[in-house]
Amino acid sequence: MQTPSNLNRFKHLGLALSIFYLLYNLTTVFSVSLYTLYPSQIYNLATPFDKFVPFIPAMIVPYSWSLILFMASFFLVRTSTQLSLLTYRLILATIFACLIFYFYPARFSFSRLIPDDWTQFGYQFLQLVDKPFNQIPSLHVSYAILLGVSLWDVVASKKRWILAAYRLLLTSICTLVALSTVLTYQHHLLDMFGGAVLAVLVFILSNRIRNALVIKHLTLGVIGFLLIAIAGFYFANMSMRAFESIETLAIIIALYWLISFTMLACAYQQDKPIRDIRWFQKSSNGRLTLHTWIKFAPIIIIYNGMSFFGQWYFKVFSKGQKYPLTPYAIDDKVNVIASARLTQMNVNRHLTYWLFGYDLLERSIVLEKLPSSVHYQIIVVDLAAEISSHTHNLEIAANGIMNTAVHYLYLPLLDLQPLNDVLLEDYIDLFQQIDALIQSAETQAITANNESWVEGSQVEGNQVKDSFITLINFHCVMGLSRSIGVQVLYLLYCGTLTVYNYQSWIEQHYSHAHLKNAYLPQSLVETMANYKSVTYSTAP
């Protein structure tokens, strides 16, 4: 099992802490403001049993252990899997708790006098940094349970007494942290119960999360929701006119944001869902449908911004290197190129360069004067689920080139989703469609040449030969991970690349590509490279 580096541990810790401090403080400020303006909208969770709970000043000590245990846990787990799972659990607990804090704001209802003893500083500090809001669920309790479960097996020893002593110590610490929430008069009993329920739900859910991308989009959804909704609250109260309409509009927008990102997280959670295009539907020329826009407008707007940023980035990045994306020739009739999604402003020059090369572009040769016997077909393989394809722009540009046809194929891949999340049959189906289009073009050329021969059409004693040149363009959004990865799989499928040379090929043609094994697994490469030989060997 892989042991995570200290740098990776710090990254996970920083992420979990950042999300906690952002959301927890955001909801605290909201609750304080709500209590100041509309105290009746703050709930009281005290029960008759709470009056029997004693105030024990010394419990401020285990109450302060929560942050220490939180931070230490990232350096106690032994494997990368344990580290990821720990991070998932703490982030899920934070975002779900903060959603509840917003929808059900509550305040601790007992008065607490600051003790006049050695614990005085601790309570003064607590009063400063942890207001008596954000009550149910108690995150101290949730974290204590989740950390206890996550750290249960981190000590490996053949001596039972060492293992038993460690687990007893861990249980004691977590129990004291949980109890301290009520014994310091920071929470009520219902808050403890809510924290325990949340921990159990997070524990169940985290074991079913497929990867960090699900957590990422759930977190972005909750952060966006809280920022928009709470901003709406403050704007509404800055201008007392139209109070309800401003806040209501903000909540509607915030809920829309949350639902969109939650649906996106569900799409990432699906096991091999790619060919099921219910999530991101497109028209026959690669444009996102209205139905898709309605579901995912916030995500689509973000990715359109990324696309424009990508165009700018590649212009700056390739300064002094005018045309960094050069097609790779499979043979004298078929070229392949991986690219980002192109804007209308850039597509003409790219297309001219891809089809005819640098010399033609520099000399500005009139395309209409090219030999009419040469036919071109462009096969656009759209891999960008979150944004419309540049197929339409290519079709417009291709109208100025004689005998050029554009074909559109769609394999919806979500951003950063590992390529082995796609069924092998889906790749094969895509590649067979490409092969069929190439074969159809070659058949048309042969037919045209035969008809020409029958009619006796000749120029200077040489038969006029029609030929088809095919350009296959794999494209994604801004970077090239998706487009290069699938292009490599296609070249493996064709037999142009092998498991022994595909990495060196990537380094040679796309030196800045980031195709780690987690994204383009070796097992998928081997399966694709062996596909045809296995198919032929098992054929009847």
N, C-alpha and C positions, 0 to 999 in steps of 0.2 A: 504494500500500500504506500502511496506517495505521501511524503511528509512535506507540509507546506513551508515555504520560506518565511522568514521573519517579515520581509517586505509584504508578502501576501497577507500575513496575519494583521499587520498594521492597516492595510487597505480595507480589509473586512471590518476591523474595529472602527476605523474612521467612518466608513459608510453607515454602520449601525448607529454609532453615536451621533452623527450628523442628522440622520433622519429623526432620531429621538429628540434631540434638542430643538430642531426646527419645528416639528409638529407639536411636541408637548408644550413648548413655550407659546406657540401660536394659539393653541386652544386655551391655555391659561389666561393670556391677555384678553382673548375673546370673552371668557367667562367673567373675568374681573369687570370688564366694560359692561357686559350684560347685567351683572349684579348691581353696578352703579346706576345704570339707567332704568332697568326694569327688574328690580329684585324679586318680583313675584314669579319671574320665569326661571328662577334657579331652584332646583329641587332639594328637598331635605330627605336624607336616607336613613335617619336615625330610627331605630326600632326600640321597643320597650326593653329588650335585652342589653342594649348598649349602655344603659345606666349602671349595669353591674360590672362593666369593664373598668378596671382600675387604671389610673395614670401612673406609669412607672418611669420616672425621668431617665434612669440608667439605660432604658431600651433605645435611647438615641444612638447608642454605640452600634448595636446590630443593624439599626435602620440605615446607618451610614455605610455598612458593609456592602449594600446592594451595588453601588457603583464600582467598588473595588472588585467584587466578584464578577460583575459584568465585564470589566476590562481584562481581568486575569484569565477569564474563560477562553479568550481567543488565543492565549499562549499555552493553555493547558491541553487543549484537544490535540490529538496526535496525527490525524490524517487530514488530507484535503477534503474528503467526503464529510468528516465530522465538522470541519470548519465551515463548509458551505451550509450544512444542515443547521448548525448553530446560528449562523447569520440569517438564514431564512426564518427561523423561529422567532428570533428577537425582532426582526423587521416586521413580520406579520403581526406579532403581538402589539407592536407600537402603532402601526397604521390602523388596525381594527379598534384598539382602545381609543385612539384620538378621534376616530369617527364617532364613537359612542359619546366621548366628551363633548363633541359639538352638538349632537342631536339630543343628548340628555345631560345638560350641564347641572352639576350638583355642587354643594358646598358643605364642608364639615360644620356641624351645627352646635358643637360644644365649645365653650370658651376654655382656653388653655393659658394658664399663667406661666410665664417663664420662670423656671426654678432658680432659686438663689443658692446654687451650689456649683460643683465642678462641671455640671452639664449645661450651665447657662450659655456658654458660647455656642454649643451645638444647636440649641434651640433658637438662639438669635440668628444664627446662620441659616437654619431651616426656615425660619419665618421670612428671611430675605429672599431665598432662592426657590422655595416650594410653597406657594400660596395654598390655602385650604380649599382648592378647587380640583378639578379633574379627579373626581372621587371614584366612580364606578366605571370600569373595573380597576382595582388597585394594580398598577403595573409592578409595584414592588413584589406583590404576591405572584403575579404571572411570571415575572422574570425569575423569581426564586425557584418556582417549580420547573420552568423550562431549563434553567441552568443546572439544576440538580439532575434532571434526566439526561441532559447533554453531556455532563461530566461524570456520569455514573461509571463508565467503563474506561476512563482515561488512564487509570493506574493498572499496569499489567505486572502482576507478581505471582510467583508460584506459591508464595507463603500466604496462607489464608488469613492469618492474623493481620498482615499488612493491608490486605484488601478490605477486611472487615473494619479495621481502624479508619481507613480512608473514607469508606462509605458512611460510617457513623459520624465522622467529623463533617462530611459534606451535608448529610441529612440535618445535623444539628445547626449548622450555619444557615441553611436554607429555611429551616423551621423558625429560627430566631428572627430572621429577616421578615418572614411573613407575619409573625406575631407582633413584631415591633410596629407594624402599621396601625394597629388599634391601641397598643399599649403606650404609644407616644401621642395619642389623640390626633392622629393625622388622617385616619380613616375610620369608617364605621364597619360593623360586622358584615353588612351586605356588600361592601366594597371588597372585602376579603373573599367572600363567596364568588362575586363576579370575576375577580382576578383568577380564582381557581378554575372556573368554568372556561374562561378565555384561554387559559393555558392548555386545558384538555383539548379544546377545539383546534388550537394552533398546532398542538402536537399531532393530532390526527391529520390535519390538512397538510402540514409540512412533509409528512412521509409520502404524500401523493404528488407533490410538486415535481414536475419533470425536470426543470432547469431554472437557472437564475433569471431567464428572460420573463418567465411568468411573474416572479416576484417584482422584477423591474417595472413592468407595466401596471401591476396592481398598485405599486408604490407611487408611480407617476400619476395614476388616476386619483389616489387619495390626496396627494400633495396639491394637485391642481384643484380638486374639489374644495379643499379647505381654504386655499388661498383666494379663490374666486368668491366663495360664499362669505367668508369673513371680510374680504375687501368690500363686498356689496353692503354688508352690515354697517361698516364704517362710513362709506360714501352716503348711505341713506341717512345716517345720523348727523353727518356734517351739514346736510341740507334737509331740513325737516319737511320741506315740501316734497310730495310724491314719495314719502318714506316707504310705504308698502310696495309700490310698483318697482322702485329701484332694487329693494332687497329681494323681492319675488323674482325679478328678472335675473338677478345674480345667482339665486339658488337654482333656477331652471337651467342656466348655462352651466353651473357647477355640476348639477346632476347629469346633464348631457355629457360633459367631459368624463365624469366618473364611469358612466355606463359604457361609453366608447372604449375607454382603456380597459375596463373589465372584460368586455367582449374580445378585445385584442389579446388579453391575457388568456382567455379561454381558448382562443385560436392556437396560441403557443402550447397550451396544455394538451391539445389533441395529439393522439398518437398517429403519426404518418397521415396527416389530413390534406396533403397538398392538392391532390387532384379534386378534392371536394371543394369547389370554388364558391361555396355559399358565403364565405367570409368576404372575399374581395372579387366581386364579379366585374367583368369587363365586356365591352362590345366587341364586335368582330374586327374592329381596327385598333383595338387596344385601349380604348378610353374607358375609364371607370364609370360604371353606371350610376344613375341617380340614386338607386337603392343603396349602393355602396357608399356614396357621399353622405346620405342621410345617417347611416350607421357610424361612419368613421371620419366625419369632417375634421375634427381636431387633429387626428393622426395624419390625414391626407394633407392638410395645410402645412403641418410640420415637415413632412417629407418633400413637399414641393419647395419649401424653403431650403431644405438640405440639397435638393437637386440643383437649385440656382447657386448655392454656395459651392457645390461640387464643380460646376462649370468654371467659376472663378478660381477655385483652388487648382484645377488642372492647368488653367492658363498660366497662373503664377508658377506652379511647380515645374511646368515644362518650358519655362523661359529659356531661350537659346536652343530649344529642341522642339522645332515647330510642330512636328507630327509624331508624338511619342507612341501612339497606338497604331502600329503597323500590322496589316493582315498577315496571317501565316498561311502559306500555301500547302494544302494537303496534297494536291497534284496540280496539273496545269489548268484545271477547270474549276477547282473548288478552293476558296479561301475562307478562313475563319478569323473573326475578330471579336474580342471582348471589350465592352465599353460601358461607361456610365450612360445614363439616359441623357440624350442630347436635346438641347433647346433648338427652336426654329432658327435662331440666329447663327448657330454653329453647324447645323446639319449639312448645308450645301458644300462647304469646304471639306468637311469630313468625308462626305459621300464621294466627291470628286477624287480625293486622295485615295480612298479605299479602293475605288474601282479602276482608276487609271494611273495612279502613282504621282510622285512628287513632280516629275518633269512636266506632265500635262498641266498640273495646277499652276506651276510657275510660269509656263509659257502662255497660259490662258487660251489654249486651243479651243476653238468652238466645238462643243460636243456634238452638235448636229452634223458636223462634217466627218464624224467617225464612220468607219465602214458599217453599212447597214446589215451586213451579214453576221455581225457580232451581236448576240443577244445577251442581256444581263438579267439575272434574277437575284433579288435580295430576300433572304429568309431571316426575318426578325424573330428571335426567340426571346420573348419578354419574360423576365424572371422577377420583376419588381411588382410585388403584389400591392404595394401601398401607393402607387402613383401611375398615372396614365403613361402609355408607351409613346416613344417617338416615331412609331410606325406612320402615323398620319403625316408628320413632317417629312419623313423619307419619301412617302408617296408623292408629295408636292414637288420635292426636289427631283425625284426620278422622272417627273413629267417632262423635264427639259432634256432628258437623255433618251435617245432613240432605242426602241426595243428593250425596255426595262420593265420588269414586273416585280412587285413587292408582295411577299407572302407573310402572314402573321401567325405565330404559334405562341401559346401562353402556358407557362408552367409556374403557377404562383408560389413563390418562395418568400417566406417572411424574413425580415432583416436579421442577420446573424444566426438564423436557425441552422443547425448542423445539417449538412447535405445528406446524411444517412437517415434523416427524418422522412425522406421521400422513399416510397416503395420502389424497388428495382424495376418493377413492371412499368411504372410511370416514366422513368428515364428511358426505358427501352421503347415505349410507345412514342415518346417525343422524338427519339433518334430515328425510329423507323419512318415517322412522318417526314423528317428532314431527308432521309434517303429516298423516299418516294418522290419528293419534289425534285431532287437532283436527277433521279432516273427519268422522271417525266420530261425534264428539260433536255436530257440527252436523246430521248426518243424523238422529241420534236425536231431536234437538229438533224438526226439521221433521216427522218421522214422528209424534211425540207431538202436535204442533199439528194435523196433518191429522186424526188420530183424534179429537182434541177437537172439531174443526170438524164432523166427520161426526156425532158424537154430540150436537152442539148445545149443548155445555157453554159457558155464558156467566155472567159475573158483572157485574151492573149494566150489561148491554148491551154489554160489551166481552169479546171472546174471550180466554180464559185462554191465555197463550202461555208455553210452556216455553222456557227458554234455557239455554245452557251457557256457563259462564265457565271458561277454561283458565288455569292458572298453570303456567309452565314454570320449574322451579328447577334451575339448573346449580350443582352444588356440588363443592368440592374439600376439602382438609384444614383448614389453618389460615388461610393467606392467601387471596387471591382471584385470583391470576394465572391459574390454569387455568380457573376458572369464568367470569371476565370475558372471557378470551380466546376461549373457545369460544362464549360468548353473543354476542360481537361478530361472530364468523364466522356465527352463525345469523341475526343481524339483517342482515348483508350478503347472505346467501343469500336472505332474504325480500325484500330491496330496501328495507328500512326505513332502513338506513344505506348510505352510499356511501364510496368511497375518499377523497372530499373532506371528509367531515364526521365520520368515525368517531373520529378522535383528539379532536376537540372534544367529541364525545358522551361519551367515556371521562372526559375532564377534568371534565365537568359532573356526571356521575352517580357516578363512582368516582374522586374527585379524588386519592385516595391510592394508586391502583393503580400497579404497576410493570410496564408492558408495553413493554419496549424492543424495538427492531427485531429484535434477535437472538432474542427469544422469540416475537414475533408479526410475522414478516417482511412487509414491504410486498408482496413478490411473492405471498404466500399471500392477503393481503387483496384484491389485484387479481384474482387467479384466482377467488376465491370471489364477489366482486362481479359478475364477468362470466360466472359459470357458467350462469345461466338464459338470458341473451341468446345465448350461444354455443350452448347446447343447442337453443334454438328455431330459431336461424338454420341449424343443420345438420340439423334434422329433415326427413324426407322429405315 
